[in-house]
Amino acid sequence: MPKTKTEFSIPETEGPWLLDVNFLLALCWEECENHQVAHHWFLQRNSVPWATCELTESAFLRLSMNPKLFPEPASFLEALDVLETLRTLEGHRFLPSIQPSSKALLGSLRVRGYRQINDALLLSIARQHQGQLVTFDRGIATLATPPDWKMHLLTLPPFA
């Protein structure tokens, strides 16, 4: 866990923070190794709006129920209850995708394999809404090499 609240730099953003699924899981489930970091960062964001989208919500439900990730996985209804509670928290926005898989939009990203597709789509959704994708996944930075994409990504340092 960070030593002080000032260890996180919360940059300015015009749009909302789009929380990726790993961040959402860490925020909601104490069993996740980054739970304290996610919780601490989330409390520091002040009044900056935050968001989910179809990809992050469906992945949250699917992974919350996965017995390979959680020794005692949530049931579908339990995961859905947690997701619905999340949506009631101050500042939540739901970001619809606006043709996230168009070549004109994604063509400048450095997608090298099938495992990067969802990350590229999430980054695209954040960019379309003038926001930033918040993640612990340092690998996403390899996608966002053009300067006009980097400003839409915030990679947080994980702490165990």
Backbone bond lengths (Angstrom), bond angles and torsions (degrees), N, CA, C in turn:
res aa  C-N    CA-C-N  psi(-1)  N-CA   C-N-CA  omega(-1)  CA-C   N-CA-C  phi
1 M - - - 1.442 - - 1.532 109.18 -
2 P 1.332 116.86 142.79 1.457 118.77 179.87 1.529 111.45 -59.35
3 K 1.324 115.61 149.74 1.451 119.94 -178.19 1.521 112.20 -72.90
4 T 1.326 116.28 -38.65 1.462 119.98 179.76 1.515 109.00 -136.37
5 K 1.318 115.25 162.93 1.457 120.05 179.01 1.521 111.63 -68.29
6 T 1.312 118.32 -18.54 1.453 120.78 -177.32 1.529 112.64 -82.17
7 E 1.312 117.85 -2.06 1.459 119.35 179.88 1.514 112.99 -69.70
8 F 1.325 118.32 -20.56 1.449 121.25 177.71 1.510 108.89 -97.46
9 S 1.300 114.96 131.80 1.453 120.32 173.33 1.525 106.65 -97.55
10 I 1.307 116.83 119.38 1.460 121.42 179.76 1.524 107.11 -100.78
11 P 1.339 117.64 98.05 1.462 119.64 -177.37 1.525 111.88 -70.59
12 E 1.310 114.70 160.03 1.459 120.79 177.12 1.527 109.32 -70.85
13 T 1.312 116.20 145.79 1.453 121.27 175.24 1.519 108.17 -147.11
14 E 1.318 116.03 145.43 1.460 120.41 178.29 1.524 110.79 -77.09
15 G 1.305 115.48 -37.64 1.453 120.38 -176.08 1.507 111.55 -107.42
16 P 1.316 116.22 -168.36 1.465 120.80 -176.50 1.527 112.76 -80.44
17 W 1.329 114.13 162.48 1.455 121.95 171.28 1.529 106.95 -83.28
18 L 1.314 118.16 118.84 1.468 122.04 174.63 1.519 107.04 -90.88
19 L 1.329 116.85 111.29 1.462 121.44 -177.44 1.518 109.93 -83.10
20 D 1.332 116.75 124.83 1.466 118.44 179.20 1.527 109.76 -75.16
21 V 1.325 116.44 171.15 1.467 119.94 -172.30 1.521 112.52 -64.63
22 N 1.322 118.39 -36.33 1.461 119.58 179.49 1.525 111.00 -65.43
23 F 1.315 116.16 -35.96 1.464 119.87 175.90 1.527 109.91 -67.41
24 L 1.335 117.03 -44.80 1.476 120.31 179.01 1.523 111.50 -60.19
25 L 1.318 116.91 -44.28 1.468 120.39 178.72 1.528 110.49 -61.37
26 A 1.329 116.54 -45.47 1.460 120.38 -179.93 1.523 111.18 -64.76
27 L 1.306 117.23 -35.78 1.453 121.28 179.53 1.532 111.80 -66.53
28 C 1.321 116.34 -38.32 1.466 120.94 -171.78 1.519 115.70 -94.53
29 W 1.297 118.02 -28.82 1.468 120.67 -173.80 1.525 110.39 -114.77
30 E 1.320 116.38 117.71 1.468 122.01 -178.95 1.526 113.12 -60.88
31 E 1.319 117.29 -22.75 1.463 120.42 -179.17 1.523 112.77 -69.33
32 C 1.311 117.60 -18.48 1.467 121.56 -178.39 1.525 110.30 -72.93
33 E 1.327 115.15 137.75 1.460 119.51 -175.65 1.527 113.67 -62.33
34 N 1.306 118.48 -25.74 1.461 121.43 -179.42 1.531 112.93 -101.31
35 H 1.324 116.91 19.92 1.466 120.50 -177.48 1.531 111.55 -57.52
36 Q 1.324 117.43 -49.32 1.467 120.74 -177.44 1.527 111.31 -62.69
37 V 1.312 116.77 -41.37 1.464 120.95 179.88 1.523 110.42 -64.36
38 A 1.323 116.80 -47.35 1.465 120.71 -179.36 1.527 110.51 -61.76
39 H 1.299 116.40 -45.18 1.462 121.35 -179.04 1.528 110.37 -62.69
40 H 1.317 116.16 -46.38 1.464 121.81 -179.90 1.535 110.68 -61.51
41 W 1.318 117.50 -47.38 1.466 121.20 179.78 1.527 110.61 -62.92
42 F 1.319 116.22 -43.97 1.458 120.45 -178.02 1.532 110.95 -59.56
43 L 1.308 117.17 -40.84 1.466 120.96 179.08 1.530 111.94 -67.61
44 Q 1.331 117.21 -28.84 1.467 121.82 -178.92 1.514 114.34 -79.08
45 R 1.306 117.82 -15.31 1.466 119.41 -172.56 1.510 112.91 -68.56
46 N 1.319 116.92 -5.63 1.467 122.85 178.52 1.516 110.91 56.81
47 S 1.303 117.89 -126.03 1.463 119.88 -174.95 1.530 113.15 -97.62
48 V 1.319 117.68 8.21 1.464 119.71 178.97 1.521 108.52 -64.96
49 P 1.339 118.04 127.40 1.465 119.31 179.20 1.530 111.17 -65.13
50 W 1.314 114.77 152.34 1.465 120.82 178.28 1.517 107.23 -128.67
51 A 1.334 116.28 163.79 1.456 117.89 -171.07 1.522 113.48 -146.57
52 T 1.328 112.22 160.15 1.457 122.93 168.02 1.525 106.40 -126.07
53 C 1.312 115.91 170.81 1.462 121.51 176.74 1.534 107.39 -147.21
54 E 1.333 116.61 179.67 1.472 119.37 -179.19 1.525 112.38 -56.21
55 L 1.329 116.26 -43.23 1.465 119.95 -177.76 1.525 112.10 -64.52
56 T 1.322 117.25 -45.22 1.466 118.93 -176.82 1.523 111.80 -72.22
57 E 1.319 116.47 -36.89 1.472 119.02 179.89 1.524 112.07 -68.72
58 S 1.319 117.37 -44.93 1.472 118.81 -179.65 1.525 110.66 -67.22
59 A 1.325 117.56 -37.82 1.466 120.36 177.65 1.529 110.97 -66.91
60 F 1.324 116.98 -37.18 1.467 120.47 177.31 1.525 110.68 -59.90
61 L 1.325 116.42 -46.99 1.466 120.18 179.46 1.526 110.93 -62.40
62 R 1.319 116.19 -47.63 1.472 121.48 -177.27 1.526 111.43 -62.29
63 L 1.337 116.94 -47.13 1.463 119.93 -176.12 1.521 112.91 -75.87
64 S 1.322 118.00 -29.31 1.474 120.43 177.07 1.522 111.56 -64.24
65 M 1.310 116.31 -24.53 1.468 121.66 -178.98 1.533 113.01 -94.56
66 N 1.328 117.17 0.11 1.457 121.84 -173.20 1.535 111.79 -82.69
67 P 1.348 117.83 115.12 1.470 120.12 -179.23 1.531 113.40 -69.22
68 K 1.333 117.98 -14.47 1.468 119.70 176.38 1.531 110.93 -77.72
69 L 1.318 116.85 -21.39 1.463 120.97 178.72 1.525 112.51 -96.13
70 F 1.324 115.65 -34.96 1.460 120.83 -176.32 1.523 109.22 -127.60
71 P 1.335 117.56 125.64 1.465 120.27 178.62 1.527 112.32 -56.57
72 E 1.332 115.61 -36.41 1.461 121.20 175.54 1.523 107.95 -122.58
73 P 1.330 116.33 82.38 1.468 119.17 -175.23 1.527 112.00 -66.38
74 A 1.312 114.54 156.44 1.460 120.54 177.12 1.522 109.35 -73.03
75 S 1.309 115.87 152.24 1.462 119.79 170.19 1.526 106.72 -77.99
76 F 1.310 116.16 168.79 1.467 119.97 178.17 1.521 110.82 -57.40
77 L 1.332 117.25 -46.44 1.467 120.35 -178.27 1.527 112.12 -66.74
78 E 1.335 117.54 -37.11 1.466 120.36 176.98 1.534 110.60 -63.51
79 A 1.323 116.48 -46.24 1.468 120.69 179.16 1.525 110.62 -63.33
80 L 1.316 116.41 -40.66 1.463 121.05 178.70 1.532 110.98 -64.82
81 D 1.333 117.38 -39.14 1.470 120.99 176.74 1.533 110.89 -62.06
82 V 1.327 116.47 -43.20 1.465 120.26 179.36 1.532 109.79 -63.75
83 L 1.308 116.47 -43.56 1.467 120.64 178.96 1.525 111.17 -62.27
84 E 1.312 116.99 -43.71 1.469 120.19 178.64 1.532 111.35 -64.77
85 T 1.317 117.44 -37.28 1.464 120.67 176.01 1.521 110.51 -64.65
86 L 1.324 116.52 -42.53 1.469 120.64 176.75 1.519 111.22 -55.40
87 R 1.322 115.52 -45.58 1.470 120.27 -177.40 1.524 112.96 -62.42
88 T 1.323 117.90 -20.82 1.474 120.19 -179.62 1.523 112.34 -85.74
89 L 1.329 117.46 -8.89 1.462 119.97 -178.52 1.520 111.09 -70.19
90 E 1.309 114.54 149.80 1.464 120.94 -177.63 1.529 111.88 -54.52
91 G 1.309 114.85 135.71 1.458 121.13 174.30 1.507 115.93 88.76
92 H 1.340 118.76 -2.21 1.460 119.82 -177.04 1.521 112.09 -69.43
93 R 1.308 114.91 138.76 1.463 123.30 172.96 1.532 107.00 -132.20
94 F 1.314 115.60 149.36 1.464 120.53 172.13 1.517 106.30 -105.29
95 L 1.328 116.70 123.50 1.459 120.83 -178.20 1.525 110.29 -100.58
96 P 1.320 116.78 112.23 1.463 118.48 174.98 1.522 109.44 -75.08
97 S 1.309 115.96 150.23 1.461 119.22 175.72 1.524 108.58 -83.05
98 I 1.306 114.63 140.93 1.458 120.74 179.72 1.524 106.58 -118.33
99 Q 1.302 116.47 90.68 1.465 122.80 -175.55 1.532 111.78 45.31
100 P 1.332 117.46 58.81 1.469 118.87 -175.05 1.521 114.04 -68.35
101 S 1.313 117.86 -17.08 1.461 118.29 -176.48 1.524 112.70 -105.67
102 S 1.318 117.82 30.10 1.458 119.73 177.47 1.529 110.39 -83.38
103 K 1.309 116.44 145.43 1.467 121.32 -179.80 1.524 111.22 -63.21
104 A 1.328 116.08 -37.30 1.462 119.33 179.46 1.525 111.13 -60.34
105 L 1.311 117.00 -34.49 1.457 120.98 -178.04 1.531 112.19 -84.56
106 L 1.316 117.37 -45.53 1.465 121.25 -173.03 1.520 114.71 -93.79
107 G 1.308 117.21 -9.52 1.464 120.96 -173.13 1.508 115.84 -57.84
108 S 1.333 118.26 -27.57 1.463 120.00 -178.08 1.528 113.35 -88.72
109 L 1.330 117.86 -5.26 1.464 120.36 177.53 1.522 110.38 -78.63
110 R 1.306 116.86 152.02 1.469 122.03 -179.34 1.523 111.71 -93.91
111 V 1.313 115.94 65.66 1.462 121.08 178.19 1.526 107.66 -78.38
112 R 1.325 116.02 120.74 1.474 121.20 -177.08 1.528 112.77 -110.23
113 G 1.331 117.55 -13.60 1.454 118.73 -177.42 1.511 112.38 -162.13
114 Y 1.309 114.79 170.28 1.461 121.58 -174.95 1.523 113.33 -63.49
115 R 1.310 117.94 -25.80 1.464 120.66 -178.50 1.533 112.74 -74.56
116 Q 1.308 117.20 -8.50 1.461 120.87 -179.37 1.532 113.12 -98.52
117 I 1.311 117.57 -2.87 1.464 120.41 -174.79 1.526 112.13 -61.88
118 N 1.325 118.18 -51.83 1.464 119.55 -179.61 1.521 111.88 -61.42
119 D 1.333 117.30 -38.93 1.458 120.20 177.85 1.526 110.66 -61.95
120 A 1.322 116.53 -42.22 1.464 120.63 178.27 1.529 110.85 -63.85
121 L 1.317 116.39 -40.98 1.466 119.81 178.95 1.526 111.47 -65.57
122 L 1.325 117.17 -41.86 1.467 120.40 178.35 1.531 111.39 -63.67
123 L 1.310 115.80 -43.09 1.460 120.12 177.46 1.530 110.52 -61.65
124 S 1.315 115.60 -38.92 1.456 121.52 177.85 1.525 111.59 -63.31
125 I 1.314 117.11 -43.81 1.470 121.23 179.63 1.531 109.78 -63.80
126 A 1.335 116.95 -44.63 1.470 120.09 178.19 1.525 110.21 -59.21
127 R 1.309 116.64 -44.16 1.473 120.94 -178.83 1.527 111.29 -64.63
128 Q 1.317 117.06 -41.85 1.466 120.61 -179.44 1.521 112.48 -61.58
129 H 1.332 116.27 -26.62 1.464 120.88 -178.80 1.533 111.76 -104.79
130 Q 1.335 117.26 17.96 1.462 123.95 179.98 1.522 112.72 53.90
131 G 1.332 115.66 33.18 1.453 120.97 -179.99 1.511 111.86 -111.65
132 Q 1.333 114.83 -162.94 1.450 121.56 177.45 1.515 109.74 -134.19
133 L 1.324 115.37 140.71 1.455 122.14 173.62 1.521 107.44 -82.38
134 V 1.330 117.07 124.90 1.464 122.46 179.71 1.519 107.82 -102.85
135 T 1.333 116.39 126.33 1.457 121.26 -174.16 1.522 111.33 -151.32
136 F 1.319 116.07 161.82 1.463 122.54 168.68 1.527 109.98 -97.43
137 D 1.317 117.50 -9.63 1.464 124.09 -172.51 1.530 111.26 -81.14
138 R 1.321 115.69 102.61 1.468 120.91 -179.28 1.527 112.66 -66.79
139 G 1.312 117.64 -21.97 1.456 121.42 -178.96 1.516 113.60 -65.94
140 I 1.319 117.46 -23.97 1.461 120.11 -179.06 1.523 110.62 -65.11
141 A 1.324 116.81 -26.78 1.471 120.41 179.84 1.527 111.62 -60.45
142 T 1.326 118.00 -27.24 1.464 119.44 179.00 1.522 111.73 -68.44
143 L 1.319 117.10 -23.52 1.468 120.79 176.00 1.519 111.05 -74.73
144 A 1.313 115.62 -39.54 1.459 122.34 -170.82 1.520 111.94 -91.05
145 T 1.318 117.12 51.92 1.456 119.05 -179.21 1.523 113.71 -77.94
146 P 1.339 120.23 -33.47 1.465 117.30 175.46 1.533 109.86 -64.54
147 P 1.351 117.39 137.51 1.473 120.29 -177.28 1.527 113.83 -54.87
148 D 1.323 117.55 -34.87 1.463 118.83 -178.43 1.522 112.34 -73.61
149 W 1.336 118.14 -7.67 1.461 121.87 173.96 1.524 110.85 -98.61
150 K 1.332 117.93 -35.19 1.471 121.50 -176.84 1.519 112.26 -57.56
151 M 1.310 116.89 -33.91 1.460 120.04 -178.32 1.524 112.68 -68.64
152 H 1.324 117.45 -8.44 1.463 121.90 -179.88 1.525 112.71 -104.72
153 L 1.330 116.36 16.70 1.459 121.20 -178.63 1.515 110.07 -131.21
154 L 1.327 116.68 131.57 1.458 122.71 173.68 1.518 107.49 -126.72
155 T 1.333 116.16 110.83 1.460 121.54 179.40 1.515 108.00 -100.96
156 L 1.321 115.20 119.55 1.472 120.60 -179.88 1.511 110.42 -90.63
157 P 1.324 116.52 146.89 1.479 119.64 176.72 1.528 109.65 -75.06
158 P 1.322 117.47 128.05 1.466 118.87 177.30 1.533 109.95 -78.23
159 F 1.313 115.08 146.98 1.455 121.79 174.77 1.520 106.92 -131.87
160 A 1.311 116.08 135.23 1.468 119.31 178.19 1.509 109.95 -95.43
